């Protein structure tokens, strides 16, 4: 007999993995349209339901920054403390280009299988 | 009437109820414990603290000047549990760790030793009772006179499992936050048991 609980966990894991790969791509895409700070990104990603809990974003940003894909600067804000604005680096732009073509390829492949 | 504390969160001052403070402290500690990489951790924690500050700012007004437990609970729900946060972007790694053969290394086991813990370590490595290893060593020693030499060489060559990570490696458990947490808990229980035993 299949363990129902395990099945649900696996399903959540699959969904989380799907989101995970796409999320990094989306962060780079959003930042390619203009620099932004974490809360900007959060609002957009939550609107499109790509992020379930806010905390998920911060480790991703930190890792992309440490990988040299993003840089950041502090900017004064009219409300509250200074904000950390992230910008795409040259390396980040290159990676984004790669991901864009990979994404297109993936959509085509998945489409051709799913809609066969 | 309630006692409040004043905290500095991302360079902003907040008044916070005592119970709310402890809830927040506990949550931030858990976040911190969740990320093992030092460089990552300080960035992530400070980013999350900044976000807390931002959301706290929306919770206070001239009519409500104190952060209460309910506010903290609500924001923690928005931020997500540390396991959830790490879980989403660590899902792949965890899968990999579970499917790949667990890394296992030969260490001397300091907790199961007569001399240097060599036999204990070999027992752990092959998942056999260390008593059997010891008997084999003794038989080889008396039978062929080689056992002692082999033992001394192994004593010198095989490192002792000193850190928690090494002890987990010795047992063949993957080194991750959950296992380290469990290990520390087990150790704590062991010490508690020993102490209780001694008192009696």
Interface residues (C-beta under 8 A of the other chain):
Chain A: X13 X16 X17 X19 X20 X23 X38 X39 X52 X53 X54 X55 X56 X58 X59 X60 X61 X62 X63 X65 X66 X79 X80 X81 X84
Chain B: X10 X11 X12 X31 X35 X39 X40 X43 X44 X47 X48 X50 X51 X53 X54 X57 X78 X79 X80 X81 X82 X84 X85 X86 X87 X88 X89 X91 X92 X95
